[in-house]
Amino acid sequence: MSRWEPNARGRLEQAALELYRERGFDQTTVAEIAKRAGLTERTFFRHYTDKREVLFGSGTQGGAELQALLVKTLADAPAGLTPIDTVAFALEAAGTLMQERRAAAQQRHAIVSGHAELRERELIKLAALSAAIGEALRARGVAEPAASLAAETGIAVFRISFERWLAATGSPELATVIHESFQELKAVAAQ
């Protein structure tokens, strides 16, 4: 294997998804993921700390890229939006970014949903996103408890929208599903 491996992260993610789907998460080893990707275990550990992180480190919902996008979009959101509309604006932008990875997101979701440890890790990741959104709202001058309420509510809407998007037939736009879900939340709150 060469010293430089083009798209190592993407290859590792794809190999892991395939193996988790074929064999199950618990039965798949790091060595098998690396071999399927045509890479070494050492390369795997340069990119990920363990086999769970292949699902959470980047890509579909994930990781630092998504958090950075949300924080930047919140900071750049138009002035005058309510806190919840500011969160909706940022999450819809994230939905646009994630749209092209729907097939991988469906595979990943099936794997995560079927494993308690992975569901727990997913909740931790969502809590971190909520904390980052809350902090970004406070940086915009939103006081407590409004910042935390908008952040937590936004993540709940995002999670439900994401699941609706994955389960939908056809190719709906995730940003549209998020927008519709926020409208439904407003209708419920107004009743």
N, C-alpha and C positions, 0 to 999 in steps of 0.2 A: 504494500500500500504506500502511496506517495506521502510525502511530508505535508503537502498542501492538498486539502480535500475541498473541492468546490461545493458550496451549499451543504456543509456538514450538518448544520442544525436542521435544515429541511429534510435531509435524508434520514437523520435519526428520528425525527418526528414521524415521518411516513412509515419507517420500519417499525417503530413502536406501535403505532396505531394498527398496522397490519397484524403484528404478533399478538397484541392484546385482544384483538377481535378473533383471531384464529385459536389462540391457546388460553386466553384469559390473563388478567393482570398478574395474579399471584404466580402463575406457572411460567411467566416470561422472565428471563434474566437479562441483565445489562449486556453480558457477553453475546447473547442471541440478537439483541437489538443492534449492537455494533456490527456483528457479522452480517446481518441482513442489509444494513446500510453500506456495507463494504468499507467499514472503518474499524479502528481499534478501540478497545475499551478505554484506553488512555484518552483518545479523542472524545469519546462519550463524556468522560469526567471533566474534560476541559470546558464542556458546554453545559453540563447538568450535574447536580450534586447526587441525584439518585433517579431511579426510573419513574417516580411520580412527577418529577419536575419536567419531564418531556411533555406532559399534559398541561402543565401550569406555567412554564417559563416563558412561553411566547405563543404566537399564533392566534388561534381562534378567539379566545376571550382575553387573552391574556396578558398578563405580566406588566412589566414596566412600560411597554409601548402604549398599551391601553390607558394606564394611569396617567402617563405624560400627556396623551391626547386629551383626556378629560380635563386635567388641570389647566392646560393651555386654552382649551375651548371655553372653559368657565371664566378664565381671566379675560378672554377676548369677547365674551358675549355682549350683546348690545346692552347699554345702560337702560334702566327703567323696567327690566323684566322682573317679575316676582321671583323669589328664590326657587320655587318649584318649576317655573318656566325656564329659568336659567339652567337648572339641572336637566330638564327635558331637552333643551337646545344642545347641551353637551352630549347627552346620551344618544340623541338622533345622529349627531356627527360620528359618534363611535359606531353606530349601526351601519353607517355608510362604509366605514373602513372595513367592517367585518363581513359585509355582504358577499364578497367574492370567495369566502372560505366556508360557505354553507355546508358542503358535502363533508369536509373535514370536521366541522363543528358537530354535525350529526353523529359521526363516528365517535368523536371524543365524548359527546354527551352520553351516548349509550354505554361507553366504558365507565365513565365516572358514576353514572346513575346506578350501575350494578355493583358498586363496591363502597362499603361504608367508610373506609379510610379515605377514599378519594372524594366522597361527598363532603366529608368533614374538611378536607383541604380546600375544596371549592368554596365552602362557607367562609373559611379564613380569608381566602383571596377576595371574596365579595366584601367582607368587613374592612379589609385594607382599602379597597376602592371607596367604600363609604366614608372612611376616615379622611381620605385624600380629597374627596368632594366637599366634605364638611369644612376642611381647612381652606380650600379654595374659595368657598362661599364666605367664610369669615374674612379672608383677605379682600374680598369685594365689599366688606362692610356689613354683611348680614350678621345680625346679633343672634345669640342663643336664646331660646332653644330652636329658633327658626332654621338656622344653618344645619343643625344635626337632624331635625325632623325632615327637612327637604332632602338631605343626603340619604338618610335611611329609607325614606319613601321612594326616592329615585332608584335606589338599588333594588328594592322590591319590585317596582314596575319593570325595571330592566330584566330581572330574572324571569318574571312571568312572560314578558314580551319575547325574550330569547327562546323560552320553551314553546310558546305559541308559534314562533317563526320556524323552529325546527320541525314541529309537527304538521305544519300547513302543507297542503298539496300545492303543486305549482312552484313558482319562484317569487314569493312575495318579497318586498323590500323590507329589511329589518328596520330601517329608519321609519318606515310607514307604520309598521306594527307597533313600534315604540310610541310614535305620535298618537296613534289610536288608543293605546293603553293609557296614556296620560289623559286623554280626553275622557275616557271611561272613569278614571280616578276622579277627575273634576266633577263629573256627573254624579258619582256616588257621594262625594263630599258635599255637594250642593243639596242633596235630598234631606 
